[in-house]
Amino acid sequence: MLGATAVATKHEIVLAIIGGLFVLEAVSVIVQVASFKLTGKRVFRMAPIHHHFEQLGWSEPQVVVRFWIIAVVLALVGLATLKLR
């Protein structure tokens, strides 16, 4: 529904910015799988990327709060981008 609305209003890039954290999570899995299949080596300790940060020693609440902050910043950037159009 969100994708269809973005396409109908011609704001696809804004949707990618606002949902940037979800895009990052998906891209981290794609990169991990592609890298492992092509080279046999992993880019991240674990995918999706939030698990990588947990493997580095971050606590789950630390990861969640930092991802919230990133999501809010991306949402504000996306909304600011809407205003500029």
N, C-alpha and C positions, 0 to 999 in steps of 0.2 A: 504494500500500500504506500509506504514512504517512497520507494523507488519510483512507482508509477506517478505519484504526485510530483516528485522532483523532475521527472522527464516532462510531464505535462506543463510545468511552470518554467522549464528550461533552467533549472537550478541544480543540475547533477553534481557539479563541482562543490557547491555549498553543502550538499548532502554528504559527500566524501569528507569534507573538512569537519563538519559537525560530528559525523560518525568516525572520525579519525582513529580513535582508540580501537574500535572494532575492526577497522581496516588494518591497523597495525597488528592486532592479534591474528587475523587471518593471513596476512603476509608473512608473519613469522613462521607459521606452520608450513606455508608453501615453500619458503626459503629452506626451512629445515629438511623437508622431504626431498626437495630437488637436490640440495647439496648432498644429502646422504646417498641418494640413488646415483648421482653422477660421480662423486668423489669418494664415497664411503666415509666421509668425515662430517661431523655435526658442527653447525655454526653456533647453536645455543646448547646449553647443557640439557635443556628440556623445552619442548614447545607445547602449547603456546607460550609467549614470552613472559607472562606473569609467573609461570612455573620456573622459568630461568632465573628470575629475580629471587624467588624463594630458595632455589638451589644455591644462590650466591650468599644466602644467610639473612635475607630480609625476612621479617616476620610477615605473616599474612595481613595483619592490620596495616603495616607499613606499605605494602604493595597496594592494598585497596585505597588507602587515603591518597597516595601519590597518583594512582590512576584516576581517582575522582578529580584531583586538581587538574590533571592533564585534560580530562573530559570537559571540565568547566571552561578552561582556557580555550580549547578547540571550539566549544559551543559559542563562546563570545566572539571568537575570530570569525566563525561562520555567520553569525548574526551581523557582525560589522560588515562582512562582505556583502550580505544582502542589502544593507543600507546604501552601499556604494553603487549598486547597479541601478 
